[in-house]
Amino acid sequence: MKKMILSVLLAALLSGCAQIHNKDVTKQALPLMSASEVIASATDNDWRVVDAQNILKITLPTGDAYIELNEQLAPKHVENIKKLAREGFYKNTNIYRFVEGFVAQGGDSSGKKLIKTADKTVPAEFYLTTNKPLLITELNGDGYAPVTGFLNGFAVAQNSARTKTWQVHCNGVFAMARDNDINSASTEFFVTIGQGPRYLDKNITVFGRVLEGIEHFNRLARTPIEGKLFNPITNIQVLGDVQSDKSIFKVMKTNSPVFNNLISARKNRNEPWFVKAHNYVDVCGMPIPTKREVN
């Protein structure tokens, strides 16, 4: 009889433990603030002003797009596209290749336009190699890289030693097209307009991201009209050279405590609409807050 009572008590205890365990597994520690509340809580010190000399202004048929250039990871590409912009190379060129949900590619489709001061080709800068580990704001790795995260407002990835760092193909990145020769990047660029094609990582040089105006790439015409220039680019300029445009862009510092709070809020959405918290966000699913002010 004592053994039977003991067995019943033990079964009840184990059942109770299982219920508690299951409850703990399904219950997520939700952040105290939503993503929008975290952004609203940011102070002036949580934002950095983007150097206007490091922003390209691309004038498209429906409006202007602004690109922040990633000088740290691809300095040669940044320097060369600034030269191309300043010599007026992109005036009256066009976005000539459009793949739905993937990419918009532009430049001189004829390949015959004269380059005056810039280099005709730029050597590959698929990743930055450092002697010591380069500290980034880390997320978990994924199938394309052991380490992913953020560096100076750009989504990046690294090798396990954290000595090779590259910008990853998320929606809205700015990159240079090339031929089979890895050092053949020249004047043709592309912007990703759909889900990030991460299989392109480390196969091509990514050297910027769209700060504002991605909708103008999405609004481009899909089919050429005879007698009309297909998706014309009026001009590409360095914003700091444009006297008539006093736009000031600010990007949330990705090495700040408030950005870490934002990551937490995006991992486990606590807004009333959500019924499941996944405790996860991938590097391309983590928007980097950006705002524009006019001086």
Backbone as CSV, one residue per row, in Angstrom:
resi,resn,N_x,N_y,N_z,CA_x,CA_y,CA_z,C_x,C_y,C_z
1,MET,0.829,-1.203,0.000,0.000,0.000,0.000,0.860,1.249,0.000
2,LYS,1.918,1.222,0.818,2.825,2.374,0.876,3.491,2.586,-0.469
3,LYS,3.857,1.435,-1.143,4.501,1.546,-2.439,3.550,2.172,-3.462
4,MET,2.240,1.774,-3.389,1.265,2.310,-4.330,1.096,3.807,-4.124
5,ILE,0.998,4.246,-2.859,0.857,5.668,-2.565,2.075,6.434,-3.061
6,LEU,3.250,5.850,-2.830,4.488,6.480,-3.262,4.527,6.634,-4.777
7,SER,4.034,5.559,-5.459,4.023,5.607,-6.925,3.084,6.686,-7.438
8,VAL,1.915,6.807,-6.806,0.946,7.823,-7.221,1.499,9.218,-6.998
9,LEU,2.137,9.411,-5.821,2.722,10.719,-5.520,3.830,11.082,-6.505
10,LEU,4.657,10.083,-6.833,5.758,10.313,-7.762,5.225,10.671,-9.152
11,ALA,4.186,9.964,-9.584,3.593,10.250,-10.892,3.012,11.650,-10.935
12,ALA,2.336,12.033,-9.842,1.754,13.371,-9.789,2.832,14.439,-9.808
13,LEU,3.939,14.174,-9.093,5.042,15.118,-9.043,5.674,15.292,-10.409
14,LEU,5.906,14.177,-11.090,6.504,14.232,-12.426,5.584,14.937,-13.407
15,SER,4.281,14.656,-13.289,3.318,15.315,-14.163,3.325,16.813,-13.954
16,GLY,3.401,17.227,-12.689,3.456,18.655,-12.373,4.706,19.289,-12.911
17,CYS,5.845,18.587,-12.786,7.117,19.117,-13.315,7.047,19.280,-14.829
18,ALA,6.411,18.265,-15.486,6.301,18.330,-16.940,5.475,19.529,-17.363
19,GLN,4.357,19.785,-16.617,3.524,20.925,-16.960,4.271,22.233,-16.782
20,ILE,5.032,22.340,-15.675,5.823,23.541,-15.433,6.871,23.718,-16.512
21,HIS,7.533,22.581,-16.875,8.575,22.630,-17.898,8.000,23.096,-19.231
22,ASN,6.850,22.492,-19.615,6.232,22.865,-20.882,5.823,24.326,-20.885
23,LYS,5.333,24.781,-19.735,4.928,26.178,-19.621,6.117,27.103,-19.810
24,ASP,7.266,26.701,-19.220,8.463,27.519,-19.336,8.965,27.558,-20.770
25,VAL,8.823,26.439,-21.485,9.301,26.378,-22.859,8.487,27.301,-23.763
26,THR,7.154,27.294,-23.567,6.298,28.071,-24.459,6.264,29.545,-24.088
27,LYS,6.547,29.867,-22.849,6.495,31.259,-22.413,7.772,31.983,-22.796
28,GLN,7.646,33.107,-23.493,8.808,33.881,-23.894,8.946,35.111,-23.000
29,ALA,10.171,35.465,-22.697,10.429,36.692,-21.940,10.337,37.870,-22.901
30,LEU,9.172,38.460,-22.985,8.952,39.533,-23.946,9.633,40.813,-23.501
31,PRO,10.148,41.599,-24.450,10.769,42.874,-24.087,9.742,43.828,-23.496
32,LEU,10.223,44.785,-22.723,9.330,45.725,-22.065,8.731,46.714,-23.042
33,MET,9.466,47.033,-24.121,8.999,48.012,-25.087,8.892,47.391,-26.477
34,SER,7.993,47.919,-27.266,7.896,47.515,-28.665,9.020,48.169,-29.456
35,ALA,9.193,47.732,-30.704,10.243,48.304,-31.553,10.029,49.805,-31.744
36,SER,8.799,50.213,-31.988,8.535,51.642,-32.193,8.787,52.443,-30.924
37,GLU,8.503,51.855,-29.775,8.757,52.541,-28.509,10.251,52.672,-28.240
38,VAL,11.013,51.647,-28.621,12.471,51.719,-28.453,13.032,52.847,-29.307
39,ILE,12.596,52.931,-30.553,13.077,53.990,-31.447,12.699,55.361,-30.895
40,ALA,11.483,55.467,-30.391,11.029,56.749,-29.841,11.826,57.150,-28.608
41,SER,12.382,56.167,-27.888,13.141,56.454,-26.661,14.569,56.894,-26.938
42,ALA,15.030,56.745,-28.190,16.420,57.068,-28.525,16.678,58.562,-28.358
43,THR,17.833,58.882,-27.804,18.237,60.282,-27.640,19.115,60.702,-28.807
44,ASP,19.486,61.957,-28.851,20.344,62.463,-29.929,21.670,61.709,-29.988
45,ASN,22.158,61.280,-28.824,23.440,60.571,-28.777,23.361,59.164,-29.378
46,ASP,22.144,58.674,-29.598,21.977,57.333,-30.157,21.971,57.343,-31.685
47,TRP,22.111,58.528,-32.272,22.103,58.650,-33.729,23.428,59.234,-34.214
48,ARG,23.859,58.807,-35.381,25.036,59.422,-35.995,24.600,60.140,-37.267
49,VAL,25.231,61.256,-37.533,24.953,62.005,-38.761,25.821,61.431,-39.879
50,VAL,25.199,61.064,-40.974,25.929,60.500,-42.106,26.611,61.636,-42.865
51,ASP,27.886,61.482,-43.127,28.651,62.473,-43.869,28.053,62.635,-45.270
52,ALA,27.653,63.848,-45.621,27.048,64.104,-46.934,28.004,63.787,-48.074
53,GLN,29.303,63.783,-47.792,30.285,63.410,-48.813,30.322,61.899,-49.027
54,ASN,29.578,61.170,-48.225,29.532,59.718,-48.342,28.144,59.241,-48.754
55,ILE,27.354,60.146,-49.333,26.007,59.811,-49.783,25.880,60.118,-51.271
56,LEU,25.343,59.170,-52.023,25.010,59.417,-53.427,23.539,59.770,-53.537
57,LYS,23.250,60.772,-54.350,21.875,61.140,-54.671,21.606,60.704,-56.106
58,ILE,20.678,59.776,-56.263,20.349,59.246,-57.588,18.970,59.774,-57.978
59,THR,18.916,60.538,-59.047,17.660,61.136,-59.493,17.017,60.242,-60.549
60,LEU,15.860,59.658,-60.179,15.117,58.728,-61.027,13.800,59.363,-61.468
61,PRO,13.074,58.735,-62.400,11.855,59.357,-62.924,10.817,59.733,-61.869
62,THR,10.716,58.952,-60.785,9.676,59.235,-59.786,10.212,59.941,-58.547
63,GLY,11.506,60.206,-58.486,12.046,60.899,-57.327,13.496,60.537,-57.057
64,ASP,14.000,61.003,-55.921,15.411,60.831,-55.572,15.608,59.675,-54.590
65,ALA,16.676,58.922,-54.819,17.100,57.887,-53.878,18.456,58.300,-53.308
66,TYR,18.655,58.023,-52.032,19.896,58.392,-51.354,20.591,57.120,-50.864
67,ILE,21.875,57.014,-51.191,22.667,55.822,-50.873,23.810,56.198,-49.944
68,GLU,23.915,55.530,-48.791,25.110,55.714,-47.969,26.179,54.737,-48.446
69,LEU,27.384,55.248,-48.693,28.498,54.430,-49.159,29.282,53.872,-47.984
70,ASN,29.713,52.630,-48.123,30.407,51.927,-47.048,31.920,52.023,-47.255
71,GLU,32.461,53.141,-46.814,33.873,53.438,-47.053,34.802,52.489,-46.317
72,GLN,34.393,52.019,-45.146,35.265,51.160,-44.349,35.514,49.812,-45.013
73,LEU,34.474,49.222,-45.592,34.616,47.882,-46.140,35.039,47.859,-47.604
74,ALA,34.788,48.936,-48.344,35.142,48.937,-49.770,35.615,50.322,-50.200
75,PRO,36.746,50.771,-49.692,37.192,52.149,-49.959,37.477,52.441,-51.425
76,LYS,37.992,51.473,-52.180,38.317,51.727,-53.588,37.057,51.926,-54.414
77,HIS,36.035,51.124,-54.144,34.783,51.272,-54.868,34.116,52.605,-54.536
78,VAL,34.164,52.985,-53.269,33.578,54.259,-52.862,34.285,55.417,-53.556
79,GLU,35.601,55.387,-53.528,36.372,56.460,-54.155,36.072,56.551,-55.648
80,ASN,35.968,55.404,-56.307,35.803,55.432,-57.757,34.409,55.884,-58.175
81,ILE,33.385,55.457,-57.442,32.044,55.879,-57.858,31.836,57.369,-57.574
82,LYS,32.512,57.907,-56.578,32.469,59.360,-56.364,33.110,60.089,-57.556
83,LYS,34.214,59.561,-58.053,34.849,60.157,-59.234,33.917,60.112,-60.431
84,LEU,33.267,58.957,-60.622,32.334,58.820,-61.740,31.192,59.827,-61.617
85,ALA,30.674,59.962,-60.395,29.573,60.912,-60.177,30.025,62.339,-60.450
86,ARG,31.210,62.683,-59.975,31.683,64.072,-60.098,32.075,64.443,-61.516
87,GLU,32.430,63.452,-62.326,32.740,63.779,-63.714,31.490,63.746,-64.585
88,GLY,30.333,63.456,-63.957,29.075,63.463,-64.687,28.826,62.225,-65.517
89,PHE,29.505,61.135,-65.175,29.401,59.936,-65.998,27.963,59.423,-66.095
90,TYR,27.221,59.500,-65.007,25.900,58.871,-64.980,24.771,59.755,-65.509
91,LYS,25.087,60.973,-65.936,24.036,61.820,-66.507,23.439,61.151,-67.742
92,ASN,22.115,61.051,-67.741,21.376,60.517,-68.890,21.725,59.062,-69.210
93,THR,22.142,58.312,-68.168,22.236,56.859,-68.337,20.888,56.280,-67.906
94,ASN,20.816,54.979,-67.616,19.510,54.425,-67.254,19.633,53.144,-66.432
95,ILE,18.537,52.793,-65.798,18.402,51.479,-65.153,17.894,50.541,-66.234
96,TYR,18.767,49.724,-66.770,18.447,48.974,-67.986,18.104,47.509,-67.719
97,ARG,18.358,47.031,-66.497,18.055,45.620,-66.185,17.207,45.587,-64.923
98,PHE,16.085,44.914,-65.019,15.164,44.847,-63.891,14.692,43.407,-63.747
99,VAL,14.953,42.800,-62.602,14.466,41.453,-62.316,13.506,41.552,-61.140
100,GLU,12.270,41.209,-61.367,11.220,41.372,-60.364,11.590,40.723,-59.036
101,GLY,11.488,41.499,-57.960,11.751,40.970,-56.627,13.206,40.644,-56.374
102,PHE,14.107,41.142,-57.219,15.512,40.762,-57.082,16.450,41.952,-57.206
103,VAL,16.513,42.561,-58.394,17.551,43.561,-58.608,17.150,44.577,-59.670
104,ALA,17.644,45.798,-59.485,17.581,46.833,-60.515,19.012,47.251,-60.801
105,GLN,19.438,47.124,-62.043,20.827,47.375,-62.414,20.903,48.523,-63.403
106,GLY,21.881,49.429,-63.178,21.955,50.595,-64.034,23.363,51.036,-64.349
107,GLY,23.443,52.061,-65.180,24.714,52.603,-65.630,24.663,52.826,-67.131
108,ASP,25.793,52.658,-67.779,25.882,52.834,-69.233,25.690,51.485,-69.905
109,SER,24.484,51.213,-70.360,24.190,49.901,-70.955,24.961,49.666,-72.250
110,SER,25.372,50.743,-72.912,26.107,50.585,-74.177,27.556,50.169,-73.951
111,GLY,28.086,50.517,-72.781,29.488,50.225,-72.489,30.452,51.092,-73.273
112,LYS,29.948,52.137,-73.921,30.784,52.967,-74.784,31.058,54.359,-74.225
113,LYS,30.424,54.702,-73.118,30.578,56.057,-72.602,31.989,56.274,-72.074
114,LEU,32.553,57.416,-72.348,33.940,57.720,-71.984,34.065,57.974,-70.487
115,ILE,35.056,57.315,-69.868,35.394,57.576,-68.472,36.550,58.569,-68.467
116,LYS,36.364,59.692,-67.790,37.351,60.768,-67.858,38.407,60.675,-66.755
117,THR,37.981,60.626,-65.505,38.937,60.694,-64.383,38.945,59.440,-63.516
118,ALA,37.872,58.686,-63.539,37.781,57.497,-62.677,38.529,56.326,-63.301
119,ASP,38.735,55.277,-62.507,39.371,54.065,-63.009,38.376,53.264,-63.839
120,LYS,38.858,52.606,-64.871,37.979,51.821,-65.733,37.489,50.563,-65.043
121,THR,38.323,49.994,-64.186,37.914,48.836,-63.391,38.415,49.024,-61.967
122,VAL,37.763,48.307,-61.036,38.132,48.392,-59.623,38.362,46.982,-59.102
123,PRO,39.502,46.727,-58.426,39.748,45.378,-57.902,38.714,44.985,-56.860
124,ALA,38.428,43.699,-56.794,37.400,43.182,-55.883,37.692,43.555,-54.435
125,GLU,36.644,43.898,-53.730,36.709,44.145,-52.289,35.551,43.379,-51.645
126,PHE,35.601,42.050,-51.785,34.509,41.226,-51.302,34.402,41.257,-49.784
127,TYR,35.545,41.446,-49.107,35.532,41.522,-47.647,36.762,42.262,-47.160
128,LEU,36.664,42.773,-45.937,37.774,43.456,-45.278,38.493,42.454,-44.386
129,THR,39.808,42.365,-44.516,40.607,41.487,-43.658,41.342,42.325,-42.622
130,THR,41.219,41.938,-41.357,41.875,42.648,-40.269,42.778,41.685,-39.500
131,ASN,43.845,42.236,-38.917,44.775,41.390,-38.158,44.163,40.895,-36.854
132,LYS,43.279,41.701,-36.288,42.615,41.341,-35.039,41.118,41.238,-35.299
133,PRO,40.397,40.525,-34.443,38.946,40.453,-34.608,38.324,41.849,-34.629
134,LEU,37.414,42.069,-35.568,36.711,43.345,-35.686,35.389,43.233,-34.939
135,LEU,35.194,44.073,-33.944,34.004,43.987,-33.109,32.791,44.537,-33.843
136,ILE,31.702,43.761,-33.846,30.443,44.188,-34.420,29.338,43.901,-33.407
137,THR,28.153,44.440,-33.656,26.989,44.093,-32.844,26.438,42.791,-33.402
138,GLU,26.603,41.704,-32.673,26.378,40.370,-33.226,24.953,39.856,-33.053
139,LEU,24.520,39.102,-34.079,23.369,38.217,-33.988,23.899,36.799,-34.119
140,ASN,23.014,35.825,-34.076,23.447,34.463,-34.356,23.870,34.357,-35.817
141,GLY,24.729,33.404,-36.113,25.127,33.169,-37.494,23.988,32.543,-38.283
142,ASP,24.219,32.295,-39.567,23.215,31.635,-40.388,23.919,30.704,-41.363
143,GLY,23.177,30.227,-42.348,23.762,29.267,-43.276,24.823,29.842,-44.185
144,TYR,24.923,31.175,-44.242,25.886,31.809,-45.130,27.125,32.307,-44.407
145,ALA,27.088,32.403,-43.093,28.227,32.937,-42.345,28.154,32.501,-40.887
146,PRO,29.319,32.254,-40.260,29.324,31.890,-38.837,28.831,33.006,-37.925
147,VAL,29.087,34.260,-38.343,28.731,35.406,-37.520,28.024,36.432,-38.407
148,THR,26.918,36.964,-37.925,26.263,38.075,-38.601,26.007,39.178,-37.582
149,GLY,25.737,40.376,-38.079,25.487,41.490,-37.162,25.538,42.816,-37.885
150,PHE,26.002,43.844,-37.173,25.920,45.198,-37.695,27.198,45.973,-37.379
151,LEU,27.625,46.776,-38.357,28.829,47.582,-38.209,28.569,48.945,-38.823
152,ASN,28.568,49.965,-37.991,28.400,51.345,-38.463,27.167,51.535,-39.336
153,GLY,26.073,50.857,-38.976,24.824,51.046,-39.706,24.644,50.152,-40.915
154,PHE,25.513,49.174,-41.115,25.398,48.243,-42.237,25.261,46.818,-41.706
155,ALA,24.428,46.014,-42.366,24.319,44.598,-42.037,25.535,43.879,-42.604
156,VAL,26.247,43.132,-41.753,27.500,42.504,-42.164,27.553,41.057,-41.688
157,ALA,28.552,40.346,-42.169,28.843,38.987,-41.720,30.343,38.847,-41.539
158,GLN,30.741,37.795,-40.827,32.161,37.562,-40.556,32.465,36.070,-40.562
159,ASN,33.767,35.761,-40.711,34.212,34.398,-40.482,34.235,34.138,-38.974
160,SER,34.485,32.897,-38.572,34.417,32.551,-37.150,35.487,33.264,-36.337
161,ALA,36.623,33.598,-36.963,37.684,34.323,-36.256,37.411,35.819,-36.185
162,ARG,36.379,36.276,-36.925,35.979,37.679,-36.953,37.072,38.585,-37.534
163,THR,37.861,38.021,-38.427,38.932,38.782,-39.071,38.623,39.086,-40.541
164,LYS,37.525,38.562,-41.041,37.046,38.901,-42.379,35.608,39.380,-42.235
165,THR,35.343,40.571,-42.751,34.038,41.202,-42.576,33.519,41.677,-43.923
166,TRP,32.255,41.376,-44.213,31.689,41.797,-45.485,30.239,42.235,-45.295
167,GLN,29.802,43.136,-46.165,28.414,43.573,-46.142,27.572,42.524,-46.852
168,VAL,26.430,42.192,-46.285,25.614,41.109,-46.831,24.503,41.657,-47.724
169,HIS,23.975,40.778,-48.575,22.951,41.145,-49.542,21.571,41.128,-48.896
170,CYS,21.217,42.218,-48.269,19.854,42.417,-47.786,19.104,43.301,-48.783
171,ASN,17.825,43.469,-48.565,17.044,44.354,-49.417,17.596,45.774,-49.328
172,GLY,17.801,46.406,-50.498,18.255,47.786,-50.527,19.748,47.992,-50.476
173,VAL,20.550,46.932,-50.687,21.998,47.156,-50.723,22.401,47.718,-52.077
174,PHE,23.556,48.348,-52.085,24.117,48.970,-53.281,25.409,48.242,-53.591
175,ALA,25.541,47.705,-54.797,26.693,46.880,-55.133,27.117,47.132,-56.576
176,MET,28.329,46.670,-56.916,28.876,46.874,-58.257,28.813,45.574,-59.036
177,ALA,28.248,45.626,-60.214,28.192,44.442,-61.068,29.580,44.136,-61.625
178,ARG,29.791,42.888,-62.018,31.073,42.492,-62.615,30.844,41.364,-63.610
179,ASP,31.900,41.090,-64.406,31.893,39.929,-65.297,32.480,38.743,-64.543
180,ASN,32.869,37.694,-65.253,33.454,36.524,-64.592,34.759,36.855,-63.875
181,ASP,35.515,37.783,-64.421,36.747,38.236,-63.769,36.361,38.986,-62.497
182,ILE,36.862,38.548,-61.361,36.437,39.160,-60.093,36.890,40.611,-59.972
183,ASN,37.874,41.019,-60.776,38.386,42.387,-60.720,37.858,43.256,-61.862
184,SER,36.703,42.882,-62.408,36.187,43.584,-63.583,35.087,44.594,-63.266
185,ALA,34.809,44.849,-61.979,33.797,45.867,-61.642,34.202,47.200,-62.241
186,SER,33.247,47.889,-62.851,33.584,49.121,-63.568,32.619,50.243,-63.212
187,THR,31.550,50.388,-63.961,30.624,51.509,-63.750,29.196,51.042,-63.465
188,GLU,28.900,49.766,-63.713,27.524,49.283,-63.601,27.232,48.862,-62.161
189,PHE,26.160,49.392,-61.601,25.798,49.117,-60.217,24.425,48.445,-60.168
190,PHE,24.088,47.897,-59.007,22.730,47.388,-58.835,22.260,47.628,-57.410
191,VAL,20.941,47.648,-57.262,20.276,47.771,-55.965,19.356,46.566,-55.823
192,THR,19.424,45.863,-54.696,18.517,44.742,-54.481,17.154,45.287,-54.063
193,ILE,16.113,44.741,-54.663,14.763,45.268,-54.445,13.810,44.193,-53.935
194,GLY,14.332,43.093,-53.477,13.488,42.034,-52.941,14.186,41.370,-51.776
195,GLN,13.818,40.139,-51.505,14.470,39.396,-50.438,15.953,39.243,-50.757
196,GLY,16.789,39.450,-49.743,18.227,39.471,-49.964,18.762,38.191,-50.595
197,PRO,19.427,38.290,-51.751,20.045,37.112,-52.384,21.380,36.784,-51.731
198,ARG,21.352,36.178,-50.562,22.558,35.990,-49.769,23.602,35.104,-50.453
199,TYR,23.205,34.322,-51.432,24.186,33.494,-52.143,25.180,34.337,-52.927
200,LEU,24.889,35.639,-53.083,25.834,36.536,-53.746,26.911,37.059,-52.796
201,ASP,26.741,36.837,-51.479,27.726,37.306,-50.509,29.125,36.798,-50.869
202,LYS,30.083,37.692,-50.784,31.505,37.384,-51.052,31.765,36.982,-52.502
203,ASN,30.781,37.179,-53.374,30.971,36.960,-54.798,30.988,38.274,-55.575
204,ILE,30.652,39.340,-54.890,30.558,40.646,-55.529,30.761,41.702,-54.449
205,THR,31.175,42.888,-54.828,31.451,43.925,-53.836,30.190,44.718,-53.525
206,VAL,29.752,44.623,-52.270,28.646,45.438,-51.768,29.269,46.619,-51.045
207,PHE,28.832,47.842,-51.377,29.514,48.986,-50.772,28.574,50.133,-50.431
208,GLY,27.347,49.779,-50.069,26.420,50.811,-49.633,25.035,50.249,-49.400
209,ARG,24.133,51.120,-48.948,22.736,50.735,-48.790,21.852,51.955,-49.008
210,VAL,20.613,51.711,-49.395,19.653,52.781,-49.631,19.196,53.338,-48.279
211,LEU,19.427,54.634,-48.076,18.934,55.300,-46.873,17.476,55.693,-47.032
212,GLU,17.135,56.153,-48.218,15.772,56.611,-48.500,15.537,56.532,-49.998
213,GLY,14.321,56.174,-50.384,13.965,56.193,-51.796,13.953,54.843,-52.481
214,ILE,13.934,53.742,-51.723,13.898,52.417,-52.348,12.652,52.273,-53.212
215,GLU,11.578,53.022,-52.862,10.339,52.915,-53.636,10.526,53.365,-55.077
216,HIS,11.507,54.236,-55.324,11.722,54.714,-56.691,12.361,53.634,-57.564
217,PHE,13.108,52.729,-56.950,13.622,51.578,-57.707,12.497,50.582,-57.962
218,ASN,11.590,50.433,-56.997,10.479,49.504,-57.174,9.455,49.999,-58.190
219,ARG,9.421,51.302,-58.427,8.462,51.873,-59.375,8.992,51.928,-60.802
220,LEU,10.179,51.444,-61.038,10.750,51.497,-62.379,9.906,50.696,-63.369
221,ALA,9.935,51.147,-64.619,9.193,50.444,-65.666,9.786,49.062,-65.899
222,ARG,8.924,48.127,-66.215,9.376,46.751,-66.482,9.624,46.505,-67.966
223,THR,8.935,47.226,-68.807,9.019,46.984,-70.251,9.406,48.266,-70.980
224,PRO,10.445,48.230,-71.808,10.836,49.425,-72.582,9.736,49.857,-73.532
225,ILE,9.651,51.170,-73.770,8.723,51.734,-74.744,9.545,52.301,-75.895
226,GLU,9.214,51.901,-77.079,9.985,52.324,-78.247,10.006,53.851,-78.353
227,GLY,11.209,54.379,-78.531,11.377,55.809,-78.678,11.605,56.546,-77.381
228,LYS,11.531,55.842,-76.246,11.751,56.476,-74.948,12.899,55.780,-74.227
229,LEU,13.725,56.584,-73.516,14.814,56.003,-72.739,14.221,55.199,-71.591
230,PHE,14.661,53.981,-71.471,14.133,53.058,-70.465,14.682,53.410,-69.083
231,ASN,13.806,53.786,-68.154,14.179,54.097,-66.775,15.390,55.035,-66.695
232,PRO,15.245,56.256,-67.186,16.400,57.170,-67.228,16.900,57.584,-65.852
233,ILE,18.207,57.716,-65.741,18.854,58.320,-64.578,19.215,59.744,-64.984
234,THR,18.563,60.727,-64.380,18.885,62.113,-64.707,20.318,62.430,-64.310
235,ASN,20.697,61.976,-63.114,22.063,62.223,-62.636,22.317,61.413,-61.377
236,ILE,23.581,61.179,-61.090,24.032,60.667,-59.796,25.067,61.644,-59.283
237,GLN,24.851,62.165,-58.079,25.726,63.181,-57.503,26.118,62.799,-56.076
238,VAL,27.234,63.332,-55.646,27.602,63.250,-54.232,26.777,64.312,-53.508
239,LEU,25.996,63.901,-52.521,25.066,64.828,-51.880,25.769,66.072,-51.350
240,GLY,26.976,65.894,-50.808,27.711,67.036,-50.271,28.074,68.068,-51.309
241,ASP,27.990,67.711,-52.595,28.293,68.647,-53.682,27.046,69.372,-54.191
242,VAL,25.869,68.949,-53.725,24.615,69.504,-54.244,24.163,70.651,-53.342
243,GLN,24.404,71.850,-53.779,24.108,73.017,-52.959,22.613,73.192,-52.704
244,SER,21.799,72.722,-53.609,20.354,72.925,-53.492,19.674,71.905,-52.588
245,ASP,20.406,70.895,-52.160,19.824,69.848,-51.311,20.536,69.848,-49.972
246,LYS,19.843,70.274,-48.935,20.428,70.375,-47.596,19.983,69.226,-46.689
247,SER,19.628,68.105,-47.273,19.170,66.959,-46.485,20.257,66.481,-45.536
248,ILE,19.854,66.186,-44.311,20.755,65.609,-43.309,20.182,64.253,-42.915
249,PHE,20.976,63.207,-43.076,20.531,61.861,-42.731,21.163,61.414,-41.420
250,LYS,20.338,60.790,-40.598,20.812,60.236,-39.333,20.463,58.757,-39.277
251,VAL,21.418,57.955,-38.819,21.242,56.516,-38.701,21.484,56.132,-37.248
252,MET,20.627,55.280,-36.705,20.833,54.848,-35.329,22.173,54.127,-35.203
253,LYS,22.925,54.457,-34.172,24.214,53.815,-33.938,23.988,52.341,-33.621
254,THR,24.575,51.474,-34.437,24.331,50.044,-34.247,25.199,49.424,-33.160
255,ASN,26.072,50.232,-32.565,26.850,49.750,-31.416,26.335,50.359,-30.114
256,SER,25.110,50.855,-30.129,24.553,51.534,-28.964,23.636,50.601,-28.169
257,PRO,23.460,50.860,-26.870,22.524,50.066,-26.070,21.104,50.093,-26.621
258,VAL,20.677,51.242,-27.155,19.311,51.327,-27.652,19.108,50.432,-28.872
259,PHE,20.145,50.262,-29.687,20.011,49.354,-30.836,19.934,47.907,-30.361
260,ASN,20.685,47.567,-29.319,20.564,46.226,-28.743,19.163,45.997,-28.190
261,ASN,18.577,47.029,-27.600,17.196,46.920,-27.135,16.243,46.710,-28.315
262,LEU,16.568,47.359,-29.424,15.744,47.207,-30.615,15.832,45.786,-31.162
263,ILE,17.015,45.205,-31.135,17.176,43.809,-31.557,16.296,42.908,-30.703
264,SER,16.328,43.125,-29.394,15.499,42.329,-28.485,14.016,42.479,-28.801
265,ALA,13.606,43.708,-29.088,12.197,43.962,-29.406,11.786,43.315,-30.721
266,ARG,12.708,43.245,-31.676,12.398,42.620,-32.956,12.430,41.093,-32.873
267,LYS,13.241,40.564,-31.974,13.278,39.103,-31.792,11.957,38.584,-31.245
268,ASN,11.398,39.290,-30.289,10.152,38.883,-29.643,9.170,40.040,-29.676
269,ARG,8.342,40.082,-30.705,7.407,41.187,-30.868,6.334,41.107,-29.784
270,ASN,6.152,42.190,-29.063,5.194,42.172,-27.953,3.916,42.940,-28.244
271,GLU,3.756,43.407,-29.508,2.534,44.103,-29.855,1.344,43.143,-29.777
272,PRO,0.133,43.650,-29.470,-1.030,42.781,-29.261,-1.347,41.859,-30.431
273,TRP,-0.986,42.278,-31.668,-1.312,41.455,-32.837,-0.604,40.108,-32.821
274,PHE,0.630,40.057,-32.244,1.449,38.851,-32.309,1.003,37.826,-31.265
275,VAL,0.912,36.561,-31.696,0.550,35.473,-30.781,1.715,34.519,-30.538
276,LYS,2.784,34.653,-31.313,3.945,33.785,-31.170,5.212,34.621,-31.171
277,ALA,6.053,34.426,-30.172,7.355,35.090,-30.102,8.429,34.077,-30.461
278,HIS,9.214,34.374,-31.482,10.174,33.390,-32.006,11.555,33.494,-31.377
279,ASN,11.808,34.576,-30.649,13.123,34.779,-30.036,14.239,34.704,-31.075
280,TYR,13.981,35.313,-32.230,14.974,35.256,-33.319,14.684,36.365,-34.323
281,VAL,15.748,36.923,-34.874,15.638,37.789,-36.043,16.919,37.608,-36.857
282,ASP,16.780,37.492,-38.175,17.996,37.347,-38.984,18.526,38.720,-39.364
283,VAL,19.731,38.742,-39.892,20.431,40.006,-40.117,19.708,40.891,-41.131
284,CYS,19.015,40.277,-42.097,18.289,41.065,-43.088,16.884,41.431,-42.626
285,GLY,16.434,40.843,-41.533,15.123,41.149,-41.001,15.162,42.196,-39.910
286,MET,16.318,42.806,-39.713,16.515,43.785,-38.651,16.687,45.169,-39.273
287,PRO,15.613,45.934,-39.416,15.726,47.268,-40.030,16.641,48.177,-39.213
288,ILE,17.437,48.982,-39.895,18.327,49.942,-39.238,17.656,51.314,-39.326
289,PRO,17.187,51.846,-38.208,16.441,53.107,-38.248,17.231,54.236,-38.902
290,THR,16.565,54.931,-39.792,17.162,56.029,-40.549,16.143,57.157,-40.653
291,LYS,16.607,58.389,-40.533,15.693,59.512,-40.695,16.402,60.648,-41.431
292,ARG,15.585,61.467,-42.104,16.126,62.592,-42.861,15.575,63.903,-42.309
293,GLU,16.453,64.866,-42.166,16.070,66.210,-41.762,16.564,67.181,-42.824
294,VAL,15.885,68.279,-42.958,16.296,69.301,-43.924,16.812,70.508,-43.162
295,ASN,18.048,70.872,-43.457,18.689,71.986,-42.737,18.076,73.318,-43.158
